[in-house]
C-alpha cells in the first residue's frame, strides 16, 4: 500500500526491485506498491484503507474493476456503487511490481462470478501479457471496458511520474483494444454507464433501435443521438403504426414513438405500446424516456409491473429507461431488468457502444490462415531496390526497375523498360532521396536520362560523401492511380503495428490514417481502408475510376503477416507511395524503406 518507490526516485526504483526479489524468493505475490489494495465483497475481504466505504459498502455483483490508480479507482467504485453496480472484485495495482492489470483481467476473464470487466490504465509494461488477457476475455465473451489515459504529451508525462508506466503510442493502444474487442471509453462517466448497462447481461444483436417517449421534444433529440451513435431507427410498418394510433390517436407513431404522457392515465398503454414496437418492429433495442417519473414512487412501481411482461416476452432485447429520481426508486427499475440512464442522449450512446461490443464478438478474431507464408528478414541495412525486392516477396509488388552504374547503362535500361522513366539514387545510407535532389521524374529520352544520372550521382556524393552508393535505379514511370502510404512501426510494448492512409494532403494535413496490430487478414485490411476519411476516392466517388481496393487490402494484410513474423528484427517499413491502380490492375510500391533493429 505504501508509496515512495519507482514513481518517486531512482532510489525508490531500486527499493522496488529489491521488494520484487524478496517476494520472488519467498514465493509471495504482491499487489502494488503505491496502491490502495483490493476488495472481494463475496468473501467479505477488504484489504484496503480507502475511505470510500465509510458512506456505503459495495454490493455483490458481476462486475470486476481494476485500476492502476488507487484514488481514481476508489472514485470509480463510488460512482459505480451509486449507479447500483455490484462487484465481484475491485483491485488497484499501483506500480505493478508483480500483479498487474493484465493478470487481473485474465483472472476475471476466467472467474465464473465476473461477467463484465472495467479497467483504468495509464500504461503497460508487458504488451504480450495484456493481449493474452484481452484474448481470454474475448473468448469468454466478457465485455471489457477500458479508460486508457495518456492521450496527450502532458498526460503521458503525468502517467510516467504517477505509476512509472510507459503509456506508449496512443494509436497503438487503440489498435490493440480494437483487435480484442475491448471498448475504449473517453470519460469515467462513459466507463460507468456502459459497464452498468453491460452488467445487465443483454447486448443488442444489431443496430436497429426504437425510442418510446412521453415527450415529443425528447424524442426528436434522441433521434439525433441515435444517428450520431451510428444506430439505425427504421420506421415502424404502416400496420404497426395503425395499431399505435388505435391505442392513442394523437401519438407520433413512426419511430421515435411519442406516446405522450397519456400512458400515465392508462398504464396498460405502456405494455401495449412496447409490445407493438418490439413485436412488430423487430428492434434490437428500445430506449424509453419517462423524464422524472422515479420521483413518484407509487407510479413507478405500477409502471414497472406493466413493463415486466415486456421484459419476459423479449429477453434478447436491450431495454433502457431514460428516467431520473431517487436512487432507491431507480433500483427497483434496475432489479426488474431495466437499466436507468437519466440523460437521454447518453442512453443512445450506451446502446451504440453495446452494439459495437456485440459486433466485435460476432466478427471473431483476425484470421490469417488463408495468407501465404511470409519471408524471413535478416538484420542489416537495405537500399531501396533490396527493400522492394523483399516487400515483393512478402506480397507488395513494385514496378519494373533496374540498378545501373553508368549513364550509358541507365539509358540502355530506360530504353528497354520503356519511356517515361523515373531515376533514384540507391544507397542504404541515404533514406530521404528527394531532399538532396536524388530523384528525377518523367524522363522521356536517352539524353535526359544520361544527364540525370550524372546530376543525381554528383548531388548524392556532395550531400553524403561517406555514404555507400550502389548506383542509380531506373524504373517505369507509373502515374495512373491513387497514392496511399502504408507502413509498419515496431512498438516497444506491443510489437508491429500497421498504418495505412491516403497519400499527399490526406496524410500530411488531415492525418487521415488508420492503425491495426499485426498480424491480420484481408477482412481487417478492408476495414482499415473503409475507415479512411478519403475512402470514397478509392471507391470511385463523383465519377472517378474505382481503385483496386481488393489488391491493396491483400497487400496490407500480407505486409502485416510479414511484420509479425519478423518482430524480433524489424524496426519499421515505409511504403510511400503505394500506388493503387484502377480496379483489376493491382497495386505497386513506388518507394520502399525497411529498417531493422
HELIX and SHEET records of a PDB file:
HELIX    1   1 UNK A   10  UNK A   26  1                                  17    
HELIX    2   2 UNK A   41  UNK A   43  5                                   3    
HELIX    3   3 UNK A   51  UNK A   55  5                                   5    
HELIX    4   4 UNK A   70  UNK A   82  1                                  13    
HELIX    5   5 UNK A  101  UNK A  109  1                                   9    
HELIX    6   6 UNK A  127  UNK A  139  1                                  13    
HELIX    7   7 UNK A  153  UNK A  163  1                                  11    
HELIX    8   8 UNK A  170  UNK A  179  1                                  10    
HELIX    9   9 UNK A  188  UNK A  198  1                                  11    
HELIX   10  10 UNK A  216  UNK A  228  1                                  13    
HELIX   11  11 UNK A  238  UNK A  247  1                                  10    
HELIX   12  12 UNK A  261  UNK A  264  5                                   4    
HELIX   13  13 UNK A  268  UNK A  281  1                                  14    
HELIX   14  14 UNK A  293  UNK A  295  5                                   3    
HELIX   15  15 UNK A  297  UNK A  313  1                                  17    
HELIX   16  16 UNK A  327  UNK A  335  1                                   9    
HELIX   17  17 UNK A  344  UNK A  363  1                                  20    
HELIX   18  18 UNK A  384  UNK A  394  1                                  11    
HELIX   19  19 UNK A  407  UNK A  417  1                                  11    
HELIX   20  20 UNK A  434  UNK A  436  5                                   3    
HELIX   21  21 UNK A  446  UNK A  463  1                                  18    
HELIX   22  22 UNK A  505  UNK A  508  1                                   4    
HELIX   23  23 UNK A  522  UNK A  531  1                                  10    
HELIX   24  24 UNK A  535  UNK A  538  1                                   4    
HELIX   25  25 UNK A  541  UNK A  543  5                                   3    
HELIX   26  26 UNK A  549  UNK A  565  1                                  17    
SHEET    1   A 7 UNK A  45  UNK A  47  0                                        
SHEET    2   A 7 UNK A  38  UNK A  40 -1                                        
SHEET    3   A 7 UNK A  87  UNK A  92 -1                                        
SHEET    4   A 7 UNK A  60  UNK A  67  1                                        
SHEET    5   A 7 UNK A 116  UNK A 121  1                                        
SHEET    6   A 7 UNK A 143  UNK A 148  1                                        
SHEET    7   A 7 UNK A 182  UNK A 184  1                                        
SHEET    1   B 5 UNK A 257  UNK A 258  0                                        
SHEET    2   B 5 UNK A 209  UNK A 213  1                                        
SHEET    3   B 5 UNK A 285  UNK A 291  1                                        
SHEET    4   B 5 UNK A 318  UNK A 323  1                                        
SHEET    5   B 5 UNK A 339  UNK A 340  1                                        
SHEET    1   C 4 UNK A 401  UNK A 404  0                                        
SHEET    2   C 4 UNK A 471  UNK A 476 -1                                        
SHEET    3   C 4 UNK A 421  UNK A 426 -1                                        
SHEET    4   C 4 UNK A 439  UNK A 443 -1                                        
SHEET    1   D 5 UNK A 513  UNK A 517  0                                        
SHEET    2   D 5 UNK A 495  UNK A 502 -1                                        
SHEET    3   D 5 UNK A 481  UNK A 491 -1                                        
SHEET    4   D 5 UNK A 570  UNK A 581 -1                                        
SHEET    5   D 5 UNK A 587  UNK A 589 -1                                        
SHEET    1   E 5 UNK A 513  UNK A 517  0                                        
SHEET    2   E 5 UNK A 495  UNK A 502 -1                                        
SHEET    3   E 5 UNK A 481  UNK A 491 -1                                        
SHEET    4   E 5 UNK A 570  UNK A 581 -1                                        
SHEET    5   E 5 UNK A 593  UNK A 596 -1                                        
END                                                                             
